[in-house]
Amino acid sequence: MTVEKLDGVTLTQMVLSGAHHLTNNANKIDALNVFPVPDGDTGTNMNLSMTSGANEVKKLNTNNVSEVANAFAKGLLMGARGNSGVILSQIFRGFARGMGKKEELTVPDLAAAFDAGVVTAYKAVMKPVEGTILTVAKDAGKKAVSESEKETDIIVFMEKVLAEAKASLQRTPDLLPVLKEVGVVDSGGQGLVTIYEGFLAALKGEELPEGTTEVKMEEMVNAEHHKVTQDFMNTSDIVFGYCTEFMVKFEDEKLAENPFSEEEFRNELSELGDSLLVVSDEDIIKVHVHSETPGTCMTLGQQFGSLINIKIENMREQHTALVGDQEKRSTPKEKSEYAIITVAIGSGLKALFESLGASVVIEGGQTMNPSTQDITDAIKKAKAKSILILPNNKNILMAADQAAELAKENVKVVPTKTIPQGISAMLAFHPESDINENRDAMDEARKHVKTGQITYAVRDTKIEGITIENGNFMGIDEGKIVATHKEKSEAVKLLLKEMISDDDEILTILYGEDVDDIEVKELVSYIEETYEDVEIEVHNGNQPIYSYIFSVE
């Protein structure tokens, strides 16, 4: 079969195939993240971004290839999550622009579109790093241009583009030493290769293997956004009243008695409720279910290990409050002069930022990067003439910049990369100053705080000369793993030794949802004895993933 022209219907099939293939391989891509922390979410971010683009394409009924490409680019742009998702959106934003208003494409047209995508993506990144998704896109784009001079069959052309993308992916460890040290290829590059595999399969009319992800993205989105549907039902219509979320950390001794089967566990839970989501890997099960008996659901999980990250909400009470507040929320509100939007996860951190003056706190962070659309919605919700955004995570910066660029309001981004940086920036805000002065002052303030984090390893690895065992705790200083130990308290001591110098005066402790009061008191006593000149502040952040977040000034 020879294909010399690409129309809108075929491009639609390519997009949907690429999105489907990415969904089926998101877990594999997540597992390629270099740091062994429980926040490897490149595959998830690219998947959510790609799904948003595919959903826009599904709404169309056209054979015009440029209309399909523009809809795809728009969906990607608004759904982009994390740096990988934003870069992906820029690749296909340039791709759409590169084909102009053509109704169908030849090989040279398609090559020009791929090349334009690379140019746009590189412009969007302030400091492009080679050995990443950018490199894979660039090498594939160069191959596309060179092949366009001699090839007319789009299928053969796409085979060669994909082959070069795969070859480039295998070269990423030679360009980025940390990839070689850990023994993986770049996760974002793998995501792009996966999409291109889907493109080629659609052109050939072939089916791709299903991969390892057993839960479809539609189920995940339905589970994540169940609260939206509450506006359109009566409280009495809610059959299963408790939104129950928990995780189970596997324990060998329990697994020996009760071998785990994800399918059987899902079937058991399905009899106890609806809106069910079960995802597992070699260490953890994640569960979301609406049930009348949340305790029974968790008891089932306890057969396989210990419960962590438990969250139960009474949806009937939520709905009653939501409906009662509907009129209040729909009343137009005059715009205020200033608003600050920040990102955090954990009830304590949310309350802390609100106490410091945040107008809107977007729930998100590691493992849950808000999309461009989420930040755009927050800008609208803030209802202010001037708005400052504090992402508090390096993987949210690009989505924040993208949302600010799209906004009609006067929006500036303060490039905070951690929660302590965000807090420090908030303290530097002055409502009487203009937005540029505030942005500069807040940006300067965030540079004078050091951030430390304690979390656990999700796999064995060796990175930056440190050997890390699965399940051990790690101390991270300014994004670099500097300590590891099987005991959390020892990992904390090793981290603080690296972080605190003779010149430091204040240590702020934000403790997570897995830390109890006794543990905090013991830690405070140790710090008071060891670092006598350091003033200590303690807050219950209730954040997941990180047992402790430390701020040193």
C-alpha positions as CSV (number, residue, x, y, z in Angstrom):
1,M,0.0,0.0,0.0
2,T,1.3,3.5,-1.0
3,V,0.0,6.7,0.6
4,E,1.2,9.9,-1.2
5,K,-1.3,12.4,0.4
6,L,-2.4,12.7,4.0
7,D,-5.9,14.0,4.6
8,G,-7.7,15.0,7.8
9,V,-9.4,11.6,8.4
10,T,-6.1,9.8,8.3
11,L,-4.4,12.4,10.6
12,T,-7.3,12.0,13.0
13,Q,-6.7,8.2,13.0
14,M,-2.9,8.8,13.6
15,V,-3.6,11.1,16.6
16,L,-6.1,8.7,18.2
17,S,-3.7,5.8,17.6
18,G,-0.8,7.8,19.1
19,A,-2.9,8.7,22.1
20,H,-4.1,5.2,22.7
21,H,-0.6,3.7,22.4
22,L,0.7,6.3,24.9
23,T,-2.1,5.4,27.4
24,N,-1.1,1.8,27.2
25,N,2.6,2.5,27.9
26,A,2.3,5.4,30.4
27,N,3.4,3.2,33.3
28,K,6.5,2.1,31.5
29,I,7.4,5.7,30.6
30,D,6.9,6.8,34.3
31,A,9.3,4.0,35.4
32,L,12.1,5.6,33.3
33,N,12.3,8.7,35.4
34,V,15.8,9.1,36.8
35,F,15.2,9.9,40.4
36,P,13.9,6.8,42.3
37,V,11.3,9.0,44.2
38,P,7.6,8.2,44.0
39,D,6.9,11.0,41.6
40,G,7.9,9.6,38.3
41,D,5.1,11.1,36.2
42,T,6.5,11.9,32.7
43,G,4.3,9.2,31.2
44,T,1.2,10.3,33.1
45,N,1.7,14.0,32.2
46,M,2.3,13.3,28.5
47,N,-0.7,10.9,28.5
48,L,-3.1,13.4,30.1
49,S,-1.8,16.1,27.7
50,M,-2.1,13.8,24.6
51,T,-5.6,12.7,25.7
52,S,-6.7,16.3,25.9
53,G,-5.5,16.8,22.3
54,A,-7.2,13.7,21.1
55,N,-10.5,14.7,22.7
56,E,-10.5,17.9,20.7
57,V,-9.8,16.0,17.5
58,K,-12.8,13.7,18.3
59,K,-15.1,16.6,18.2
60,L,-14.4,17.3,14.6
61,N,-16.1,16.1,11.4
62,T,-13.7,17.2,8.7
63,N,-11.3,15.9,6.1
64,N,-9.2,19.1,6.3
65,V,-5.8,18.2,7.6
66,S,-4.9,21.6,9.0
67,E,-8.2,21.9,10.9
68,V,-7.4,18.5,12.6
69,A,-3.8,19.6,13.4
70,N,-5.0,22.9,14.9
71,A,-7.6,21.2,17.0
72,F,-5.0,18.7,18.2
73,A,-2.6,21.6,19.1
74,K,-5.3,23.5,20.9
75,G,-6.3,20.5,23.0
76,L,-2.6,19.7,23.8
77,L,-2.0,23.3,24.8
78,M,-4.8,23.5,27.3
79,G,-4.3,20.0,28.7
80,A,-0.5,20.3,28.9
81,R,0.8,19.1,32.3
82,G,4.4,19.1,33.5
83,N,7.4,20.1,31.4
84,S,7.1,17.0,29.2
85,G,3.4,17.8,28.4
86,V,4.2,21.5,27.7
87,I,7.1,20.6,25.4
88,L,4.8,18.0,23.6
89,S,2.2,20.7,23.1
90,Q,4.8,23.1,21.6
91,I,6.0,20.4,19.2
92,F,2.5,19.9,17.8
93,R,1.7,23.6,18.0
94,G,4.6,24.2,15.6
95,F,3.6,21.1,13.6
96,A,0.1,22.7,13.0
97,R,1.6,26.1,12.1
98,G,4.1,24.5,9.8
99,M,1.5,23.1,7.5
100,G,-0.3,26.4,7.1
101,K,-3.9,26.1,5.9
102,K,-3.4,23.1,3.6
103,E,-6.3,20.6,3.2
104,E,-3.9,17.6,2.7
105,L,-0.2,17.0,2.9
106,T,2.5,15.5,0.8
107,V,5.8,14.2,2.2
108,P,7.5,17.6,1.8
109,D,4.6,19.2,3.6
110,L,4.7,16.7,6.4
111,A,8.5,17.1,6.8
112,A,8.1,20.9,7.0
113,A,5.5,20.5,9.7
114,F,7.8,18.2,11.8
115,D,10.6,20.7,11.4
116,A,8.5,23.6,12.4
117,G,7.4,21.6,15.5
118,V,11.1,21.3,16.5
119,V,11.8,25.0,16.1
120,T,8.7,26.0,18.2
121,A,9.6,23.5,21.0
122,Y,13.2,24.8,21.2
123,K,12.0,28.4,21.4
124,A,9.7,27.5,24.2
125,V,12.4,26.2,26.5
126,M,14.7,28.8,28.0
127,K,17.7,26.5,28.4
128,P,17.2,23.5,26.2
129,V,18.9,20.3,27.4
130,E,20.1,17.7,24.9
131,G,19.5,14.1,25.6
132,T,15.8,14.8,26.2
133,I,12.5,14.8,24.2
134,L,13.8,17.9,22.4
135,T,16.8,15.9,21.0
136,V,14.6,13.0,19.8
137,A,12.2,15.5,18.1
138,K,15.1,17.4,16.5
139,D,16.8,14.2,15.1
140,A,13.5,12.9,13.8
141,G,12.7,16.3,12.3
142,K,16.1,16.4,10.5
143,K,15.5,12.9,9.1
144,A,12.1,14.0,7.9
145,V,13.6,16.9,6.0
146,S,16.3,14.8,4.4
147,E,14.0,12.0,3.4
148,S,11.4,14.5,1.9
149,E,13.9,15.2,-0.9
150,K,13.7,11.6,-2.2
151,E,10.6,9.9,-0.7
152,T,7.0,10.2,-1.8
153,D,5.3,7.4,0.1
154,I,4.2,8.8,3.5
155,I,4.2,5.3,5.1
156,V,7.9,4.7,4.1
157,F,8.7,8.2,5.1
158,M,7.1,7.8,8.6
159,E,8.9,4.4,9.0
160,K,12.3,6.2,8.5
161,V,11.3,9.1,10.8
162,L,10.3,6.6,13.5
163,A,13.5,4.6,13.1
164,E,15.6,7.8,13.5
165,A,13.5,8.8,16.6
166,K,14.2,5.3,18.1
167,A,17.9,5.6,17.3
168,S,18.0,9.1,18.8
169,L,16.3,7.8,22.0
170,Q,19.0,5.2,22.4
171,R,21.7,7.9,22.1
172,T,20.2,10.0,24.9
173,P,22.3,8.4,27.7
174,D,25.4,9.5,25.8
175,L,24.2,13.1,25.9
176,L,22.9,13.2,29.4
177,P,25.3,11.5,31.9
178,V,22.7,11.0,34.6
179,L,20.7,8.7,32.2
180,K,23.8,6.6,31.6
181,E,24.6,6.4,35.3
182,V,21.1,5.1,36.1
183,G,20.9,3.0,33.0
184,V,17.8,4.4,31.3
185,V,16.8,6.3,28.2
186,D,15.0,9.7,28.4
187,S,11.4,9.2,29.5
188,G,10.1,12.2,27.5
189,G,11.9,10.9,24.4
190,Q,10.4,7.5,24.9
191,G,6.9,9.1,25.1
192,L,7.4,10.8,21.8
193,V,8.7,7.6,20.2
194,T,5.5,5.9,21.5
195,I,3.3,8.5,19.9
196,Y,5.1,8.1,16.6
197,E,4.7,4.4,16.8
198,G,1.0,5.0,17.1
199,F,1.1,7.3,14.0
200,L,2.8,4.7,11.9
201,A,0.4,1.9,13.0
202,A,-2.6,4.1,11.9
203,L,-1.0,4.7,8.5
204,K,-0.5,1.0,8.0
205,G,-3.9,0.0,9.5
206,E,-2.2,-2.1,12.1
207,E,-3.1,-2.9,15.7
208,L,-0.4,-2.2,18.4
209,P,0.1,-4.4,21.5
210,E,-1.9,-3.3,24.4
211,G,1.0,-2.6,26.8
212,T,0.9,-2.8,30.6
213,T,-1.6,-0.1,31.6
214,E,-4.8,-1.9,32.5
215,V,-6.9,1.2,33.5
216,K,-8.1,3.4,30.6
217,M,-7.6,7.1,30.8
218,E,-11.3,7.7,30.5
219,E,-11.8,5.8,33.8
220,M,-9.0,7.9,35.5
221,V,-10.6,11.2,34.3
222,N,-14.0,10.1,35.4
223,A,-12.7,9.2,38.8
224,E,-10.6,12.4,39.1
225,H,-13.5,14.7,38.2
226,H,-16.4,13.0,39.9
227,K,-17.1,16.2,41.8
228,V,-18.1,18.1,38.7
229,T,-21.1,15.8,38.2
230,Q,-22.5,16.7,41.6
231,D,-23.9,20.0,40.2
232,F,-26.3,18.0,38.1
233,M,-27.8,15.6,40.6
234,N,-29.8,15.6,43.8
235,T,-28.2,14.6,47.1
236,S,-30.6,11.7,47.4
237,D,-29.3,10.3,44.0
238,I,-25.9,9.6,45.5
239,V,-25.9,5.8,46.0
240,F,-22.4,5.4,47.3
241,G,-21.7,8.3,49.7
242,Y,-18.0,8.1,50.6
243,C,-15.3,9.1,48.2
244,T,-12.5,6.8,49.4
245,E,-8.9,7.0,48.4
246,F,-6.0,5.1,49.9
247,M,-2.8,3.4,49.0
248,V,-1.4,0.1,50.2
249,K,2.4,-0.4,50.5
250,F,3.1,-4.1,49.9
251,E,4.6,-6.2,52.7
252,D,6.3,-9.4,51.9
253,E,5.0,-11.4,54.8
254,K,1.4,-10.5,54.0
255,L,1.9,-11.2,50.3
256,A,3.2,-14.7,51.2
257,E,-0.2,-15.4,52.9
258,N,-2.3,-13.5,50.4
259,P,-0.8,-13.3,46.9
260,F,-1.9,-10.1,45.1
261,S,-3.9,-10.2,41.9
262,E,-4.9,-6.7,40.7
263,E,-7.8,-8.2,38.7
264,E,-9.3,-10.1,41.6
265,F,-8.8,-7.1,44.0
266,R,-10.6,-4.9,41.5
267,N,-13.4,-7.3,41.2
268,E,-13.8,-7.5,45.0
269,L,-13.9,-3.7,45.3
270,S,-16.4,-3.4,42.4
271,E,-19.0,-5.1,44.6
272,L,-18.6,-2.5,47.3
273,G,-19.0,0.7,45.2
274,D,-18.5,2.5,41.9
275,S,-16.2,5.0,40.2
276,L,-13.5,2.5,40.8
277,L,-9.8,3.0,40.0
278,V,-7.1,0.5,40.9
279,V,-3.5,0.9,39.8
280,S,-0.6,-1.1,41.1
281,D,3.1,-1.6,40.6
282,E,5.7,-3.8,42.3
283,D,5.5,-1.6,45.5
284,I,2.1,0.0,45.9
285,I,-1.6,-0.2,45.1
286,K,-3.5,3.0,44.5
287,V,-7.3,2.9,45.0
288,H,-10.1,5.3,44.4
289,V,-13.7,4.1,45.0
290,H,-17.1,5.5,45.9
291,S,-18.5,3.3,48.6
292,E,-20.9,3.1,51.6
293,T,-18.4,1.0,53.5
294,P,-14.9,2.6,53.1
295,G,-13.6,0.6,56.1
296,T,-14.4,-2.7,54.3
297,C,-12.6,-1.5,51.2
298,M,-9.5,-0.6,53.2
299,T,-9.6,-3.9,55.1
300,L,-9.5,-5.7,51.8
301,G,-6.3,-3.7,51.0
302,Q,-4.7,-4.5,54.3
303,Q,-4.4,-8.1,53.3
304,F,-1.5,-7.1,51.1
305,G,0.3,-4.5,53.2
306,S,0.0,-1.3,55.2
307,L,-2.4,1.5,54.5
308,I,-1.0,5.0,53.6
309,N,-2.3,8.2,52.2
310,I,-5.9,7.7,53.3
311,K,-8.6,10.2,52.3
312,I,-12.3,9.8,52.9
313,E,-14.9,12.4,52.0
314,N,-18.7,12.4,52.6
315,M,-20.0,13.3,49.2
316,R,-23.6,13.8,50.4
317,E,-22.4,16.6,52.7
318,Q,-20.2,18.0,50.0
319,H,-23.1,18.0,47.6
320,T,-25.5,19.7,50.0
321,A,-22.9,22.4,50.7
322,L,-22.2,22.7,46.9
323,V,-25.8,23.2,46.0
324,G,-26.4,25.5,48.9
325,D,-23.5,27.7,47.8
326,Q,-24.4,27.6,44.1
327,E,-26.2,31.0,44.2
328,K,-23.4,32.6,46.1
329,R,-20.8,31.3,43.6
330,S,-22.8,32.4,40.6
331,T,-23.0,36.1,41.8
332,P,-20.7,38.3,39.8
333,K,-17.8,39.5,41.8
334,E,-15.9,42.7,41.1
335,K,-12.2,42.3,40.2
336,S,-9.8,43.1,43.0
337,E,-6.5,44.8,42.4
338,Y,-4.2,41.9,43.2
339,A,-4.4,38.1,43.4
340,I,-1.8,35.4,44.1
341,I,-2.2,31.9,42.7
342,T,0.0,29.2,44.1
343,V,0.2,25.4,43.8
344,A,0.4,23.0,46.8
345,I,-0.9,19.6,47.9
346,G,-1.8,18.8,51.5
347,S,-4.4,20.5,53.7
348,G,-1.8,22.1,55.9
349,L,0.2,23.6,53.1
350,K,-3.0,24.9,51.5
351,A,-4.0,26.6,54.8
352,L,-0.5,28.0,55.2
353,F,-0.5,29.7,51.8
354,E,-4.0,31.0,52.4
355,S,-2.9,32.5,55.7
356,L,-0.1,34.3,53.9
357,G,-2.5,35.8,51.4
358,A,-2.9,33.4,48.5
359,S,-6.2,34.0,46.7
360,V,-6.3,30.6,45.0
361,V,-4.4,27.4,45.9
362,I,-4.4,24.9,43.1
363,E,-4.2,21.4,44.5
364,G,-1.2,19.8,42.9
365,G,2.6,19.3,42.9
366,Q,4.6,16.1,42.5
367,T,2.6,13.3,40.8
368,M,-0.2,15.7,40.2
369,N,1.0,18.6,37.9
370,P,-1.9,21.0,37.1
371,S,-2.5,21.6,33.4
372,T,-2.4,24.8,31.5
373,Q,-6.2,24.7,31.6
374,D,-6.2,24.2,35.4
375,I,-4.0,27.3,35.8
376,T,-6.1,29.3,33.3
377,D,-9.3,28.4,35.3
378,A,-7.6,29.6,38.5
379,I,-6.7,32.9,36.8
380,K,-10.4,33.4,36.0
381,K,-11.4,32.4,39.5
382,A,-9.0,34.9,41.1
383,K,-10.9,37.8,39.5
384,A,-8.1,40.3,39.8
385,K,-6.5,43.0,37.5
386,S,-3.0,41.9,38.4
387,I,-2.1,38.2,39.2
388,L,1.0,36.6,40.4
389,I,1.5,32.8,39.9
390,L,3.8,30.7,42.2
391,P,4.2,27.2,40.7
392,N,6.4,25.9,43.6
393,N,7.6,23.0,41.4
394,K,10.0,23.1,38.4
395,N,7.8,20.7,36.5
396,I,4.9,23.2,36.6
397,L,6.8,26.3,35.5
398,M,6.2,25.9,31.8
399,A,2.5,25.3,32.2
400,A,2.3,28.4,34.4
401,D,4.2,30.5,31.7
402,Q,1.9,29.1,29.1
403,A,-1.3,30.0,31.1
404,A,0.1,33.5,31.7
405,E,0.8,34.0,28.0
406,L,-2.8,33.0,27.2
407,A,-4.4,35.2,29.9
408,K,-6.2,38.5,29.2
409,E,-5.3,39.7,32.7
410,N,-1.9,41.1,33.7
411,V,-0.3,37.9,34.9
412,K,3.3,37.3,35.9
413,V,5.0,34.1,37.0
414,V,7.4,34.0,40.0
415,P,9.6,31.0,39.1
416,T,9.4,29.3,42.5
417,K,10.5,25.6,42.3
418,T,9.8,24.4,45.8
419,I,7.2,25.0,48.6
420,P,9.8,26.8,50.8
421,Q,10.6,29.1,47.8
422,G,6.9,29.8,47.5
423,I,6.5,30.7,51.1
424,S,9.5,33.0,51.1
425,A,8.2,34.7,47.9
426,M,4.8,35.2,49.6
427,L,6.4,37.0,52.5
428,A,8.1,39.4,50.1
429,F,4.8,40.6,48.5
430,H,3.7,44.2,49.0
431,P,0.2,45.1,47.9
432,E,1.2,48.8,47.3
433,S,3.9,47.9,44.8
434,D,3.2,47.3,41.1
435,I,3.2,43.8,39.7
436,N,6.7,44.0,38.1
437,E,8.2,45.3,41.4
438,N,6.5,42.5,43.3
439,R,7.6,39.9,40.8
440,D,11.2,41.0,41.1
441,A,11.1,41.2,44.9
442,M,9.5,37.8,45.2
443,D,11.9,36.3,42.8
444,E,14.8,37.6,44.7
445,A,13.4,36.4,48.0
446,R,12.9,32.8,46.8
447,K,16.6,32.6,45.9
448,H,17.7,33.0,49.6
449,V,16.0,29.9,51.0
450,K,17.4,26.3,50.9
451,T,15.0,23.4,50.4
452,G,15.4,19.9,51.8
453,Q,13.0,16.9,51.4
454,I,12.7,13.4,52.9
455,T,11.0,10.7,50.8
456,Y,11.4,7.0,50.1
457,A,13.0,5.2,47.1
458,V,10.7,3.3,44.8
459,R,13.5,1.2,43.3
460,D,17.2,0.2,43.7
461,T,19.5,2.5,41.8
462,K,22.9,4.2,42.0
463,I,22.9,7.9,41.2
464,E,25.6,10.6,41.7
465,G,27.7,8.1,43.6
466,I,25.1,7.1,46.1
467,T,23.7,3.6,46.2
468,I,20.0,3.6,47.0
469,E,17.9,0.6,48.0
470,N,14.2,0.3,47.3
471,G,12.1,1.3,50.3
472,N,15.0,3.3,52.0
473,F,14.5,6.9,52.9
474,M,16.4,9.6,50.9
475,G,17.4,13.1,51.8
476,I,17.3,15.6,48.9
477,D,19.1,18.9,49.2
478,E,18.2,21.5,46.5
479,G,17.1,18.7,44.1
480,K,20.2,16.5,44.7
481,I,20.1,13.2,46.6
482,V,22.7,13.6,49.4
483,A,21.7,10.9,51.9
484,T,19.9,7.6,52.2
485,H,19.2,5.3,55.1
486,K,16.7,2.6,56.0
487,E,15.6,4.6,59.0
488,K,13.7,7.8,58.4
489,S,15.1,9.6,61.4
490,E,18.7,8.8,60.4
491,A,18.1,10.0,56.8
492,V,16.7,13.3,58.3
493,K,19.9,13.7,60.4
494,L,22.1,13.1,57.4
495,L,20.2,15.6,55.3
496,L,20.2,18.4,58.0
497,K,24.0,17.9,58.4
498,E,24.3,18.7,54.7
499,M,21.9,21.6,54.7
500,I,22.6,23.6,57.9
501,S,25.7,25.8,58.1
502,D,27.0,28.1,60.8
503,D,25.5,31.1,59.1
504,D,21.9,29.7,59.1
505,E,19.4,31.1,61.5
506,I,15.9,29.7,60.8
507,L,14.8,26.1,60.1
508,T,11.1,25.6,59.1
509,I,9.8,22.0,59.3
510,L,6.7,21.1,57.2
511,Y,5.8,17.5,58.1
512,G,3.8,15.2,56.0
513,E,0.7,13.0,56.3
514,D,2.8,9.9,57.4
515,V,4.4,11.7,60.4
516,D,2.9,11.7,63.8
517,D,3.3,14.2,66.7
518,I,5.6,12.0,68.7
519,E,8.0,11.8,65.8
520,V,8.0,15.6,65.3
521,K,8.7,16.2,69.0
522,E,11.7,13.8,68.9
523,L,13.0,15.6,65.8
524,V,12.6,19.0,67.4
525,S,14.5,17.9,70.5
526,Y,17.3,16.5,68.4
527,I,17.6,19.8,66.4
528,E,17.5,21.9,69.5
529,E,20.4,19.9,71.0
530,T,22.4,19.7,67.8
531,Y,21.9,23.1,66.3
532,E,21.5,25.4,69.3
533,D,21.6,28.7,67.4
534,V,18.9,27.8,64.9
535,E,15.4,29.0,65.5
536,I,12.8,26.3,64.7
537,E,9.3,26.7,63.2
538,V,7.0,23.7,62.8
539,H,3.9,23.3,60.6
540,N,1.7,20.3,59.8
541,G,1.8,20.4,56.0
542,N,-0.1,17.1,55.7
543,Q,1.6,16.7,52.3
544,P,1.9,13.3,50.6
545,I,5.1,11.7,49.3
546,Y,7.5,13.9,51.3
547,S,7.6,13.0,55.0
548,Y,9.4,16.3,55.6
549,I,10.0,19.5,53.7
550,F,12.7,21.6,55.3
551,S,13.3,25.3,54.7
552,V,16.7,26.8,55.8
553,E,17.5,30.5,55.9
